[in-house]
Amino acid sequence: MTELQNNAKDLVKALSTLRRIKSRLNPYCDLNYGEMSVFAALMKLKDISEKDALIQMAEISREMDISKPALSQIVNKLEDKGLVERVFTKEDRRATYLTFTAQGTAIYNREKKRMAEMVNTITKNMGDEDTEKFIQLLYKFSSVVEDYKKSHCNQGE
């Protein structure tokens, strides 16, 4: 086997390990990854607008780059947990808005703090130099994958 083949095999193994770690390493205690992502997008959009502003589900969908049906499934789970609520206005009955409940805001802030603690621990254990290299390599990897997808995936094959 050539060095390139060995590297390719090792890369596939490493990516597989990373996928397994991601599925086991959910730093959020009360929320799954998708739920926390919706929370983060909602909080970011609220920070940009007025504090008490309602945020349209369509805005969250765009921010997260996910479909409206996928977002709706996650929001249903968050509603069932009493963490967010859908709001409709008289001005635009077709638009669906989303807002945190008081419990949702408290959980978001707690889970955000836990995530920061986890990331700080990881970066401390990896060290500054390795963390910087890892970040640069992840960005480069992402760029290479996107370039490959653009040049190979839309050719009608």
C-alpha positions as a Python dict, from the first residue, in 0.01 Angstrom:
ca = {
    (1, 'M'): (0, 0, 0),
    (2, 'T'): (133, 344, -87),
    (3, 'E'): (174, 630, 161),
    (4, 'L'): (-123, 809, 2),
    (5, 'Q'): (-341, 502, 47),
    (6, 'N'): (-229, 471, 411),
    (7, 'N'): (-312, 837, 472),
    (8, 'A'): (-655, 794, 312),
    (9, 'K'): (-726, 489, 525),
    (10, 'D'): (-611, 670, 842),
    (11, 'L'): (-823, 975, 754),
    (12, 'V'): (-1136, 759, 718),
    (13, 'K'): (-1062, 597, 1056),
    (14, 'A'): (-1008, 937, 1221),
    (15, 'L'): (-1331, 1076, 1075),
    (16, 'S'): (-1518, 769, 1197),
    (17, 'T'): (-1373, 819, 1545),
    (18, 'L'): (-1472, 1185, 1538),
    (19, 'R'): (-1829, 1091, 1442),
    (20, 'R'): (-1849, 842, 1731),
    (21, 'I'): (-1709, 1097, 1975),
    (22, 'K'): (-1961, 1359, 1862),
    (23, 'S'): (-2252, 1122, 1916),
    (24, 'R'): (-2130, 1025, 2265),
    (25, 'L'): (-2004, 1365, 2370),
    (26, 'N'): (-2315, 1573, 2405),
    (27, 'P'): (-2211, 1845, 2649),
    (28, 'Y'): (-2570, 1950, 2697),
    (29, 'C'): (-2753, 1778, 2980),
    (30, 'D'): (-3109, 1885, 2906),
    (31, 'L'): (-3090, 1949, 2532),
    (32, 'N'): (-2973, 1750, 2234),
    (33, 'Y'): (-2743, 1908, 1979),
    (34, 'G'): (-3023, 2017, 1745),
    (35, 'E'): (-3221, 2173, 2027),
    (36, 'M'): (-2921, 2368, 2151),
    (37, 'S'): (-2850, 2482, 1795),
    (38, 'V'): (-3203, 2624, 1770),
    (39, 'F'): (-3153, 2790, 2107),
    (40, 'A'): (-2824, 2943, 1993),
    (41, 'A'): (-2973, 3072, 1667),
    (42, 'L'): (-3273, 3218, 1850),
    (43, 'M'): (-3049, 3386, 2108),
    (44, 'K'): (-2820, 3527, 1837),
    (45, 'L'): (-3113, 3670, 1644),
    (46, 'K'): (-3265, 3813, 1963),
    (47, 'D'): (-2930, 3978, 2048),
    (48, 'I'): (-2926, 4143, 1706),
    (49, 'S'): (-3282, 4271, 1739),
    (50, 'E'): (-3467, 4421, 2034),
    (51, 'K'): (-3448, 4214, 2353),
    (52, 'D'): (-3820, 4128, 2360),
    (53, 'A'): (-3857, 4096, 1983),
    (54, 'L'): (-4025, 3792, 1838),
    (55, 'I'): (-3813, 3600, 1590),
    (56, 'Q'): (-3969, 3443, 1281),
    (57, 'M'): (-3916, 3071, 1235),
    (58, 'A'): (-3809, 3149, 876),
    (59, 'E'): (-3522, 3363, 1012),
    (60, 'I'): (-3406, 3079, 1236),
    (61, 'S'): (-3426, 2837, 945),
    (62, 'R'): (-3205, 3067, 736),
    (63, 'E'): (-2961, 3127, 1023),
    (64, 'M'): (-2920, 2753, 1082),
    (65, 'D'): (-2934, 2662, 711),
    (66, 'I'): (-3192, 2390, 773),
    (67, 'S'): (-3531, 2327, 618),
    (68, 'K'): (-3846, 2464, 779),
    (69, 'P'): (-3986, 2111, 837),
    (70, 'A'): (-3663, 2004, 1013),
    (71, 'L'): (-3674, 2317, 1228),
    (72, 'S'): (-4040, 2255, 1306),
    (73, 'Q'): (-3961, 1905, 1438),
    (74, 'I'): (-3698, 2043, 1674),
    (75, 'V'): (-3926, 2325, 1786),
    (76, 'N'): (-4204, 2072, 1858),
    (77, 'K'): (-3970, 1894, 2101),
    (78, 'L'): (-3868, 2222, 2262),
    (79, 'E'): (-4234, 2320, 2299),
    (80, 'D'): (-4315, 1982, 2456),
    (81, 'K'): (-4040, 2051, 2711),
    (82, 'G'): (-4190, 2396, 2782),
    (83, 'L'): (-3876, 2580, 2666),
    (84, 'V'): (-4007, 2781, 2371),
    (85, 'E'): (-4343, 2887, 2242),
    (86, 'R'): (-4478, 2966, 1899),
    (87, 'V'): (-4647, 3302, 1867),
    (88, 'F'): (-4877, 3430, 1595),
    (89, 'T'): (-4957, 3796, 1542),
    (90, 'K'): (-5268, 3967, 1407),
    (91, 'E'): (-5053, 4168, 1165),
    (92, 'D'): (-4919, 3860, 985),
    (93, 'R'): (-5116, 3546, 1060),
    (94, 'R'): (-4910, 3340, 814),
    (95, 'A'): (-4578, 3398, 993),
    (96, 'T'): (-4482, 3189, 1293),
    (97, 'Y'): (-4266, 3351, 1557),
    (98, 'L'): (-4065, 3185, 1830),
    (99, 'T'): (-3971, 3302, 2175),
    (100, 'F'): (-3812, 3152, 2486),
    (101, 'T'): (-4012, 3073, 2794),
    (102, 'A'): (-3854, 3175, 3126),
    (103, 'Q'): (-3752, 2811, 3178),
    (104, 'G'): (-3602, 2803, 2827),
    (105, 'T'): (-3390, 3110, 2892),
    (106, 'A'): (-3258, 2963, 3217),
    (107, 'I'): (-3170, 2630, 3056),
    (108, 'Y'): (-3007, 2798, 2757),
    (109, 'N'): (-2783, 3008, 2983),
    (110, 'R'): (-2688, 2707, 3195),
    (111, 'E'): (-2612, 2485, 2894),
    (112, 'K'): (-2412, 2763, 2727),
    (113, 'K'): (-2200, 2788, 3042),
    (114, 'R'): (-2144, 2409, 3043),
    (115, 'M'): (-2037, 2420, 2678),
    (116, 'A'): (-1788, 2699, 2752),
    (117, 'E'): (-1645, 2496, 3041),
    (118, 'M'): (-1608, 2189, 2818),
    (119, 'V'): (-1436, 2385, 2541),
    (120, 'N'): (-1204, 2553, 2790),
    (121, 'T'): (-1106, 2214, 2933),
    (122, 'I'): (-1040, 2071, 2587),
    (123, 'T'): (-829, 2368, 2479),
    (124, 'K'): (-638, 2363, 2807),
    (125, 'N'): (-560, 1993, 2770),
    (126, 'M'): (-464, 2027, 2402),
    (127, 'G'): (-255, 2337, 2459),
    (128, 'D'): (-263, 2662, 2266),
    (129, 'E'): (-36, 2554, 1983),
    (130, 'D'): (-219, 2226, 1910),
    (131, 'T'): (-557, 2397, 1943),
    (132, 'E'): (-457, 2662, 1687),
    (133, 'K'): (-324, 2397, 1448),
    (134, 'F'): (-640, 2189, 1492),
    (135, 'I'): (-864, 2489, 1418),
    (136, 'Q'): (-663, 2581, 1107),
    (137, 'L'): (-675, 2222, 985),
    (138, 'L'): (-1049, 2196, 1042),
    (139, 'Y'): (-1108, 2511, 837),
    (140, 'K'): (-879, 2384, 563),
    (141, 'F'): (-1048, 2041, 569),
    (142, 'S'): (-1391, 2203, 544),
    (143, 'S'): (-1279, 2417, 251),
    (144, 'V'): (-1131, 2119, 66),
    (145, 'V'): (-1449, 1916, 116),
    (146, 'E'): (-1667, 2205, -6),
    (147, 'D'): (-1447, 2255, -313),
    (148, 'Y'): (-1468, 1885, -390),
    (149, 'K'): (-1847, 1883, -353),
    (150, 'K'): (-1880, 2184, -584),
    (151, 'S'): (-1667, 2026, -853),
    (152, 'H'): (-1796, 1666, -830),
    (153, 'C'): (-2148, 1650, -689),
    (154, 'N'): (-2348, 1862, -931),
    (155, 'Q'): (-2238, 1701, -1255),
    (156, 'G'): (-2553, 1491, -1306),
    (157, 'E'): (-2368, 1164, -1245),
}
